[in-house]
Structure formats: C-alpha cells, structure tokens
Amino acid sequence: VRADGGGLAQLPVYTGVLAPGPQRVISRNGLVAFSSSAPLGPTFAASAQDLYLMNLDGSNIRAVTRFGLDASLYTMNATISADGGLIAFESNRDPETGKAGKNSQIWVVRADGSSLRVLTSGSEPSTSPTLSADGSLVAFVRGGQIYAVRSDGAGLRALTGFKMSSAQDPV
C-alpha cells in the first residue's frame, strides 16, 4: 500500500514472516527480506525455514539460504541493508554441523546468497539483529543487553550494561 492508503495489493507469498517493525525489511531499491518454509505454496515435504527476497511488488521471489529439509532449522528477524546488498538474520543453524543447534545466533549473507557466515557464538541466544544503513554494523540482543559487531565479524562489544532492565529490538 502507498503512504496515502491507495494501491493496496496482496503479495503472492503463501506463508512468510517479516522482522518486527523497527527493523528494516525493505531496502531503498525495493527488496523485501523475509523468512518462510513455503513461500510459493504448500509442500509435501517438511523443510527448513529459509531466508527469501522478493521485489516490493511481490515479483521475483527467490531463496537466499537453502538449509534443506530439516524442519527444525529456522531463520527469522531478517533485516536488510539500505542498499539491499547485505542481510542479517537469526538462525538456530549450527555453523559446524549445519543441523539445528540449541540457540539462535546472528548470521549475515549477501543478497545473492554468497558469503554466508555466523557472527555470534556461545551458549546464550543472540536475537533481534538490525543492520546499519551501510551494512557495516550489526546490533543485536544477548542476555538482555545490546551488542554491536562489524558485519565482517570483528569488534564485538556490549553497548549497554543494564542491571535492572532488559533491551529489546535495537535499531
């Protein structure tokens, strides 16, 4: 729908999930990042919840990740850089085995599916990723605190040190 309320159109996605409102899910060049296990319709085989891109008008739906048929694997809370080149998301995929792990970790991938890499590790879940507009920094929540790391994986640091509060949805 346009900002003036006109042009309402239903997108042709059978099932899909967008990140929460504060995260950027639409790039300046009109790419929409979302998670789904069946974006084009029901399937007979269980499959992982993968990361997808589509044009803002619903055309050109394409998989960015291909995690296979393990329905216990998921991607969620995908956010895209303003230029549409990089996507950050959370997943329970274990980077060593490719199977479902115990906790969500933060991952990044190029929009064409290349350069898939995990940015976080450890026994504590990392959630709610968000990207800086230029894609150079990823902020996320771990243990009720906001952390930031460069999208190349370097420079992990805590940004908050709350004692009585818990951070959510960094932007």
Secondary structure, 3 states (H helix, E strand, C coil): CCCCCCCCCCCCCCCCECCCCCCCCECCCCEEEEEECCCCCCCCCCCCCEEEEEECCCCCCEECCCCCCCCCCCEEEEEECCCCCEEEEEEEECCCCCCEEEEEEEEEEECCCCCCEECCCCCCCEEEEEECCCCCEEEEEECCEEEEEECCCCCCEECCCCCCCCCCCCC
